[in-house]
């Protein structure tokens, strides 16, 4: 995976804390004052924060991209079937990134094949009451 340097999305390349929480002289917590960050290529704009690097409705760094605004992906990629490309899970509640695509909005075709391969495990193999998997007697008995 090749690396690429881009302008920091959290501070818009200024290198200063965009919210001035501690001081107007505070450096950006994502790029450490450099104004640029390095990401792996290929990369897509973070679907969870919309590429802004800021967590939705808060003054925190995006938990999906770490404030960079871009997320490195593997190809071939397609829209995430769980969040439908929004990056949030569930899509109507945007508090957490999607667990399948991790906020990118896309997954690799290989990951999609893994998701399709997951199947339900029968109750008899889970060790539940139906399988007699409750408390079992130890083969070592106490001397009475």
Buried (B, 14 or more C-beta within 10 A) or exposed (E): EEEBEBBBBBBBBBBBBBEEEEEEEBBBBBBEBBBEBEBBEBBBBBBBBBBBBBBBEEEEBBBBBBBBBBBBBBEEBEBBEBBEBBBBBEEEEBEBBBEBBBBBBBBBEEBBEEEEEEEEEEEEEEEEEEEEEEEEEEEEEEEE
